[in-house]
Amino acid sequence: MLKTIIAGRKEAAGADAETREWTPAIRWTLAGLSLSMLLSSLGTSVANVALPALGQAFDASFQQVQWVVLAYLLAVTTLIVSAGRLGDLIGRRRLFLAGIGVFTLASALCGVAPTLWLLIAARAAQGVGAAIMMALTMAFIGETVPKAQTGKAMGLLGTMSAIGTALGPSLGGMLIAGPGWRSIFFVNIPLGALAFLLARRHLPVDRNGPDTGRAGFDHAGTLVLALALGAYALAMTIGRGNFGSVNIILLLVAAIGTGLFALVEASAASPLIRPAMFRDPVLSASLATNTLVSTVMMATLVVGPFYLSRGLGLDATIVGVVMSAGPLVAALTGVPAGRIADRFGAQQVTIVGLCGIAAGSLVLSLLPATSGVAGYLAPMVAVTAGYALFQTANNTAVMSEIIPEQRGVVSGMLNLSRNIGLISGASMMGAVFAHGAATVDIAAANPDAVAAGMRVTFAVAAALIVVALAVAAGSLAFGVRRPLHNEVS
């Protein structure tokens, strides 16, 4: 009996060691995936800081140079689900390598672009490559990492995404002040080449041939979805939050396109997104909560700089340092969050993360003006740490159980729900902030008005997270999740 107990303990210890440790092959694979995630998130954040320099270089208005950012954003948003589905059909490794190649080549074209409109076109191409990388990076986790380590791997990807977001403004600022704006695109070339080599050497070989399933790709659904998403993204971004007739028309186009997409998918032989997928309570809840949480997180980026500069009177350097605290917390908590999700269950940890975001948002909504920087940072750390827990656990809950044939499209849907939340948050939460401050021109508002606007914004944010908690709790009440093998394969 004693020998049996000892043997059992040794076996359990060996299993625990396997759960905790990654093999060298897994580490190299994750290195390539992590670098790809860093590149795609860096591509999103680095160009924003270059807009003033681009305006001077090309003698262009803000409305013109903002398309350097919008072109990338639109390409990612409209194509990310289709890229995931295409990877499921023709082979993820093949398409992933192509995506890295497109991103790297487009980065070089951005760096040598002689005119603004050629730069915008190259940025759109860069966004195509980023959409492929973002859609397929999480899909590879299910193929390369044991299920018991999924959360840890998702946490690593979340960490790299946070680093890319935090690194963009500071790295971009240094490069623009030194070699010039073209260098912010040239820096992607060696990183892209390294990501390509790591992926080519270490990613698993595709099981299907290059022509397998190609005839089953839903071209009509892909086109309609891209048009609907493109119209929505434009409606939320042009006009800098001031809704006019063009924005309303674009929203109507997006609504009509969404309805048309549902009709197309219902009759398609091989739909891009099968309606049966939404009968999975975990997937539906994860997409909804991901959108709500991303909307709230965008509020921190919209409101934070104004509150720190106008409300607390900090100079630009100190504002940048304080704003970097959020991504730094996310980067430090990503992998630990994954370990926690692996140990205690992803759905339960999702709710814990949402509670952290709600608590931090509630404190910010009650924050007195006398609290200073420390009073702002403490609840913001809670919000960001909660977000790291939520994002890692939410992605793990979905991707750990999805069938292999649907990993690409579901990964794309997760990324899309996040993008929609960020786009919506930039517009909606910005409007809430302006309303709370009782002014149209936030840049000219007095400190008390800015503080009032921040409190109203985070009161709305806390309410949105309460809704997300209700959705997540409802999903958890369904019990054990059941993948829809017969209906989505």
Number of C-alpha atoms within 10 A of each C-alpha: 6 7 8 9 10 11 12 12 12 12 12 12 12 12 11 12 11 14 18 13 11 16 10 9 13 17 16 17 22 25 19 23 29 22 21 31 29 24 26 26 21 25 26 19 20 23 22 17 17 23 21 14 15 21 17 11 12 14 12 15 13 12 11 16 24 21 21 24 21 20 20 25 26 24 22 30 25 26 26 31 30 27 30 31 29 23 25 27 24 21 21 30 21 17 23 30 21 16 26 28 19 20 31 28 20 26 29 20 21 27 19 16 16 11 11 20 15 15 22 22 19 25 28 25 25 30 32 27 31 32 32 31 29 30 32 33 24 28 26 23 25 21 13 18 21 15 17 17 23 28 32 26 30 28 30 26 28 28 26 25 25 24 22 25 23 24 20 22 20 16 18 24 19 14 18 16 11 10 10 14 22 19 19 24 22 19 17 22 18 11 15 22 15 17 23 22 13 20 24 17 12 19 23 14 12 15 11 13 12 13 10 13 15 13 11 14 20 20 15 15 22 22 15 21 25 24 19 23 24 22 22 28 24 19 27 25 20 18 14 13 18 13 15 11 9 13 21 14 14 19 20 16 19 24 16 13 21 19 14 16 22 17 12 19 19 15 9 17 11 18 21 24 24 15 13 12 17 14 12 16 21 26 24 17 23 26 21 19 28 26 25 24 28 22 26 32 22 21 26 23 16 18 24 19 17 23 24 24 17 21 21 20 14 17 11 12 9 13 19 16 11 18 19 17 16 22 22 19 22 28 25 18 22 29 23 18 30 30 24 18 29 23 15 10 15 27 23 17 25 28 23 18 27 27 22 23 30 28 19 25 29 21 21 26 21 14 19 14 17 8 11 14 14 10 15 21 18 13 21 24 20 22 29 25 27 27 29 32 30 32 29 33 33 30 27 29 25 24 27 20 16 21 15 15 16 22 28 31 25 27 26 29 21 25 24 25 21 23 22 21 23 24 23 25 27 25 24 20 26 23 19 20 29 24 17 18 24 15 16 13 9 20 11 11 19 13 19 15 22 29 27 23 28 30 24 22 28 27 18 20 28 25 15 19 24 17 16 24 21 15 20 24 16 14 20 17 10 12 10 10 15 13 18 16 13 7 10 17 11
